[in-house]
Amino acid sequence: MNQDPSLAYAPFLPAATRAQRLADGGCVLQSGHDLIATSTTVFGWLRDWAVKQPDAVFLAERDGAGWRQITYSEMLALTERVALRLLGAGCGPDRPLATLGRNSIDHAAVILAAMRAGIPAAPISPSYASKTTDYTRLTAVLGSLPPALIYLAQPELFAPALAALTELGIPLFSVERAGPLISGLADLPAVDAAQLASAEAAAGPDTIVKILFTSGSTATPKGVANSNRMLCSSQDAHATVWPFLNHQAPVLVDWLPWHHTFGGNFCFNMALRNGGTLYIDSGTPLPADINITVENLRAVSPTVYFNVPAGYAALLDQLECDPELAGRFFARLNFVFSAGAGLPQDIAERLATVASTACSRHVPVLSAWGSTETAPTSTIVHFHAADAANIGLPVPGTTVKLVPAQDRLELRVRGPNVMPGYWRDPTATHQAFDEDGFFKTGDAGRFKDAAEPSRGILFDGRIGENFKLLSGTWVDVNRIRLDALAHLNPLARDVVVCGHGTDRIALLVFPNFDYCRTALGDTAKLNDAQIARHPRLGNIMAEALATHNATSSGSSTRVQCFAILCEGPLPERGEITDKGYINQRAVRDARAAAVTGLLSGVIDDCSAGCSPAYPVVQLRGAASAPAATIEPNAA
């Protein structure tokens, strides 16, 4: 397939595939490009750049109005001092280091020091210890390691959890002493330089250098063993299909958390592998934090930008009304990249429109697909793809198998990017792979064009998220969510699809309150709850969803009713992940009363996040034909 000439300024390899059709209707797919492997250990990247460009800035973080910076040579020296202490305190290949905290220079130094010495670093979600009073998940995750040490990057965040942590009997430390229960780095014993050199020499491609935990959205989090081979092959694959990375050191402004594979492996390692600079953004896609990201993007123009759909939705609200910010953001941007959840098509189109206005050129909106178990990239877009759901083609060196499952095709992966297994869990490891050694992801995909696989794969949702109606018909949650969001744009930030075990599809709608106020012409500054139960907003959303229903062919795709939530997703209940996307199952579980009321026709539980004064919006005639009007139930 010919490459879009508009991408010439950021040359990608053209789409190329090798496809083998299977008798059962599946397919085995490989890249038509060979993997150009250059790396054997992650820490080797740091050592190489410390020699090649010792004074180049590797990481920067906000320090008042300016930035605290650390160069490659400074980071190399810092990791030596930390690694000597980690080994002296008893860490080793079988005794990991656990870390808790937000992204920071010091946090990066501790993780890289562990990797240097062949010690598995296990970054753990701070929300397990800072946004809850139930530390069951925290203690379960730590118990599955168990670590020799726990590093607290910002000890003050975890003061309420200290009792639970100290009960585990695992020493706690931070770079600076932070209280009587926490040691400073200097308090840890140290080994001599020869022991560190020996540990570093023993670390090779198959050494486990990181343990990342799955999100736990559908089960207890599992520790994924990340080897040097996984992490290096993944970055080498990126640079193979995006070869400009080998010649243009990337500049990132990035908030994605390092305890997730997207932020910790994809983004962080891209800067490190290619001698780039990563500006640590302490903002998030949440309304309260997006201004932090905006100010950082005013200060630094990235060359590549990574985010999740919720992040782009929040950022677009700013870019569309601030031409100066948009100009700074797109000034030298090679592409914008979305992953973590399906990007609604309207978000991709809005990004393209703002970019063309801001910089008078086409800025590609790219995506990829993978998981914690695949380091993370399995497929990636490196060609023109107009469809935001296109997750690209297998990265070089990786084989993707599409296997019939239910009414779709499950994506399975084999290659150097795939984990050797779950940490100390042989049963889960055995169950994760099929008879041919492919990792069973549980995600579904379909070809953009079955006759021409090189046009890419479309993400088709999580097989485990789908459910059946009473008729026995499967409901494709991902497709309905994306289509509903496209029609509700920009009134809704996200929707949750409900209806398991019933005869109808219903939606819980998280509104974009700022846009909803504009749509209502609100001059009285109604509060969020008043906006959510405003009858005219229900009518506007119902008219939008009627256009969705007009193209829906049956009960498995037609929305019959919805409720507008008067509060956003709550991180402490797990409704929104650390990466900023909605956990559909967690929302349904946390708001079970709202879901029950929605499906039965009346919501009268205000604590469920729905207004009792305007409980459910029924789409008139939805059971038999689309309609553009609504009939609210009585309260």
TORZANU-221808 format. One record per residue (C-alpha): x negated, y negated, z. Coordinates in steps of 0.25 Angstrom, whole numbers, plus 5000, padded with zeros to 4 digits. Layout:
BEGIN
XYZ...
***
This chain:
BEGIN
500050005000499549864997499149775008499949645009498949535004499449445015498649525024497249505017496749415028496849525038496449645030497049775034496849915027497949945018499050045022498550195018499050325023498950475022500250545024500650685026502150725025502550835035503650935032504450895044504650755039503450695046502150645041500650635045500050495042498650445042498050315038497350315025496150235031495050305039494750265053493450175054492950225067491950135074492050145089491950255099492150185112492950065116491850005125490950015113491649905107491349815119489849855119489749825104490349695104489549645116488349665108488949615094489649495100489249475115489849335116491149365109492349345118493049485120494149445130494749315135495849285145496549165150495749085161496548965164496648875151495548955145495049095143494149185151493249265141492349385141491349415129491049555124489649555131490249505144491349615144490249715142489549675154490749665162491149805159489849855163489949795177491449855178491049995173489950015183490949985194492050075188491150195187490650165201492050165207492250305201492950285188492650375176493150455165494150535174494350415184495050305176495050155180496450105181496749955178497949865181498049725176498349625165497349605153496149535157494649525155494249595168495349705165494649725151493249735158493749845167494449925157493249915147492249945158493050075161493050115147491550085146491250185157492150295151493250265162494650275157495350135160496850145163497550005162498850015169500049925167500049815177501549825177501449955185500849875196501349735195502749735190503449835199503449885213503550025208502150075207502550225203502050205189500750135193500450245203500850355193499950295182498750285192498950425197498850475183497450425181497050415193496050295192494750285200494950135201496050035198495749895192496749785195496549675184497449575192497549625206498549525210499549585200499549715208499649665222501049735224500449865219499249875227499849965238500250065227498850055221498050065234498850195238498250265226496950255232496250205219495250085221495749955215494849845210494849715202493749635195493949535207494249575221495749555223496149595237495749695248496249815240495549785227494049795225493349705216492449755205491149735213491649825224491649945216490350035216489550035203488750135196487450105189487250065174486750205170488050265175488950175167488050195154488250345156489750325157489750235145488950335137489950445140491150375135491450415121492650415111493450515119493150445132494550405139494350255141495750215144497050265149498250195145499650225151500850245142501950145144502850245152504050185145504650335144503850405154502750395164501550325159500450415154498950385153498450395139496950425138496250325129494950375123493850285116494250365103495650315104495350175107494250155097494950235085496150145087495350015086494550075074495850105067496349965069495049905063495150005051496549955046496349815051494849795046494749645049494649685064493249735060492849595055493749495063493649505078495049495083495649395093496749435101497649365111498349485118499249515130499449665128499149735141497949825141498649945148499349965135498750025123499149905114498449795122497349885128496949965116497449905104497249755107496049755117495249855109495449785096494849665102493649745108493449835096493349715086492549615095493749525096494349435107495549465116496249355123497049415134498449355134499049365148500449335141501549435138502749445129503649405141504349265141503549225153502149255147502249235132501849085134500449145139500249215126500649095118499649005125498549115123498949115108498848965107497448975112496949095104497349135090497249285089496749355076497649475079498849485088499549595095500849595103502149675105503549635099503949575112502649485112502949445098504349405101503949325112502749255105503649225092504549145101503349055103502649065089503949025082504148895089502648855091501948835077500648795084500648925092500949005080499848945072498848975083499349125084499349155069498049065066497149185064498049305066497849425057499049495062500049515073500249645078501449715086501549845093502049905106503549905101504249885087504149745082505449695077505449645063505949505066504749485075503749525064504449435054504449315064502949335067502749335052503549205050502849135061501449175056501749135042502248995047501048985057499849025048500449035033500049175032500549315034500149375047500449525048501249585059500649725061500949835070500449975074500950095082500350185093500350215107499550225120499150365116498550315102497650205107498650135102498650135087499150245078499750165067499550015062499949915052498849875043499649835031500849745027502049795035503349715034504049805044503749775059504049915062502849965054501850025063500850045051500050175048499150265055497850205059496650265053496250395060497650415066498650515061500150485063501150605062502650575060503450685066504950705065505650675079507150655081507550575069506150505067504650525066503750525078502450465076501250555081499750515081498450595080497050525079495850465087496750365093497650465100497450485115496750615120497950625130498650575142497750555154497750675163499050725157498850845149500350885148500750745142499550755133499950885127501350835125500950715118500350785106500950875096500351005090499550925080498950835090499750715087500150625098501650615099501950465101503550475102503550355092504250365079503950305065504450305051503750265038504050135032504150205019504150355019503650365005502450275008501950295022500850185020501950085022501850115037502650175049503850115056503950125071505250205073505350195088505050285100505750425098505950425113506750285113507750335104509050395109510350465104511750415104512850505108513050535093511650595093511050495084509750435087509550285090508250225085507950125096506750065090507550025077508749975084507849895093507049825082508249805073509049745084507949655088507849605073509349565073509249505087508049425084507649325091508749345101508249475107506849505113507149655113508249755114508449895121509249995113510250075122511250185119510650325123511750425125512850335120513550305107513050165105511750075104511649955113510549855115510049785127509549655122508349575128508649425123507649325119508249215128507549095121508149135108509449175113509549035120509248965106510349055099511349015110510948865109510848875124510648735129511048765144509848855146510648975150509849085158509449215152510649285158511649185152510949195139511049345139512549345142512949235132514049285123513549205111512149275112512849415112513649375100512349325093511649455096512849535092512849475079511349505077511549645081512749655071511749645060510949755065512249845066512549805051511449885047511649995057512150125051512650195064512750215079511250235080510950105075512050005078512049925091513349925098513149835110512049755117511749685130510949555131509949565143509849445152508349485156507149525149506449655150505849675164504349725164504549775179505549875174504749925162505749855152504649785145503249845144501849785146501749765131503049685131504049785124505349835129505449975135506750015130506950135139506450055151507549945148508650045147508250115160508049985168509349925163510150055163511449985168511349885157511149995147512350075153513249955153512849915139513150055133514450055141514849915137514749835149513449785157513849735171512449755178511749615178510549685184510349755171509949635164511249615157512249505159513549555165514249435159514049475145513749625146513749695133513849645118514649745110514449735095515949745090516149865081514749915082515150055084515750055070515249925062514349815064514849685070514349545072515149515084515249555098516249585109515649565123516149655134516849585146515949575158
***
